[in-house]
Amino acid sequence: MKSNVQTLRTNRVKKAKMKLSKHRELGVESTIDIHEVATLMDTLKDRSAVENESLLFSLNMN
């Protein structure tokens, strides 16, 4: 279960990086609004918080 949760979170971070990269390339022509960009950036910056959250979740499951 723990590896599945970790894999899902890793995939979410990878997707966020790809979307932000594409947004950067397209510049003004990008279809992503500022709120979605902020959410994606939060996903990348809060990765350590997400890892701590998964650790607490796994402790509660035991």
C-alpha positions in Angstrom: 0.0 0.0 0.0 2.8 2.4 0.9 4.5 2.0 -2.4 1.3 2.6 -4.3 0.7 5.8 -2.4 4.3 6.9 -3.1 4.0 6.1 -6.8 0.8 8.1 -7.1 2.4 11.1 -5.4 5.5 10.8 -7.6 3.4 10.6 -10.7 1.5 13.7 -9.6 4.7 15.6 -9.2 6.0 14.5 -12.6 2.8 15.6 -14.3 3.0 19.0 -12.6 6.5 19.4 -13.8 5.5 18.5 -17.3 2.6 20.9 -17.4 4.7 23.8 -16.0 7.4 23.1 -18.5 4.9 23.2 -21.4 3.3 26.4 -20.0 6.8 28.0 -19.9 7.5 27.0 -23.5 4.1 28.3 -24.8 4.3 31.5 -22.8 1.4 33.8 -23.6 -0.3 31.2 -25.8 -0.7 28.8 -22.9 -4.2 27.8 -22.0 -3.4 27.3 -18.3 -4.7 30.0 -16.0 -2.8 31.5 -13.1 -4.7 29.6 -10.5 -3.8 26.2 -12.1 -0.1 27.4 -12.4 -0.2 28.3 -8.7 -1.6 24.9 -7.8 1.0 23.1 -9.8 3.8 25.1 -8.2 2.4 24.3 -4.8 2.4 20.6 -5.7 6.2 20.9 -6.5 7.1 23.0 -3.5 5.1 21.1 -1.0 6.5 17.7 -1.9 8.2 17.3 1.4 5.0 18.1 3.2 3.2 15.5 1.1 5.9 12.9 2.0 5.4 13.7 5.7 1.7 13.4 5.2 2.1 9.9 3.7 4.3 8.9 6.6 1.7 9.9 9.1 -1.0 8.1 7.1 1.0 4.9 7.1 1.6 5.2 10.9 -2.1 5.6 11.4 -2.9 2.6 9.3 -0.6 0.4 11.6 
